[in-house]
Amino acid sequence: MNNLVATLISFAYIILVIGISFVLYKKKVLSSESVRKMIHILVSFWVFILVYCYSSLYWALLGPVSFIFLNALAVYSGVGKELGMNDRKRDNGLIYYPFSVAVMTIFMYKDVLAPSSVVASTLIMGLGDGLAALVGKKIGKHKISIFSSVKSLEGSAVMAFIAFILLLAITELSLPAMILISLVLAAVEAITPLGLDNISVPLLSALLIEVFS
């Protein structure tokens, strides 16, 4: 695919996701937390365009770098409040996520990370963290509070399960390696505070996948 076309499709997709989320929040179909995680999950699927549709590092970085600045603007200008985002410490995760994607993209083009590692790590953060938060909020009864991060055992179990399924589907790791990585990532996600799991989880995931490959 042409780099320009890939970029236009990328921005159109992100804008569509945010637009639909805005409408659902304003119509009170979804809570602010559900909207936040909906965006988190759906945006992660953009990684397929990032990894497989670009032929240039500079074009591939345009999306993540742009969203680092656009998300920072949304968080610190107060625009994010239109989607119910009022916790600046947590909202910083919106900035950390594209930063992590940008870092993994650079390593991929430098042949340090395999494309499958980037795809798996991005989806583990998007789907795993997103669904873990929704499940934890809905049925999480056993709380974990470490380093000012309050999570639930139920949510962490979902994180580990989603990570395992994605590793099974995308990578060629051994079964013990997939189980170990899934448990490690669930633990790291549970104890990482202030939205910093958007950095720790995907980057650690990519590293562990490469180590065990």
SULGIRA-V567101 format. One record per run of one state. SS is the DSSP state (H for helix, E for strand, C for the rest). FROM is the first residue (numbers start at 1). TO is the last residue. Records with the same first field share a line. If there is no record, write none. Layout:
SS=FROM-TO ; FROM-TO
This chain:
C=1-2 ; 27-31 ; 45-46 ; 53-56 ; 78-78 ; 84-87 ; 92-92 ; 110-114 ; 140-142 ; 147-148 ; 171-174 ; 192-196 ; 213-213
H=3-26 ; 32-44 ; 47-52 ; 57-77 ; 79-83 ; 88-91 ; 93-109 ; 115-139 ; 153-170 ; 175-191 ; 197-212
E=143-146 ; 149-152
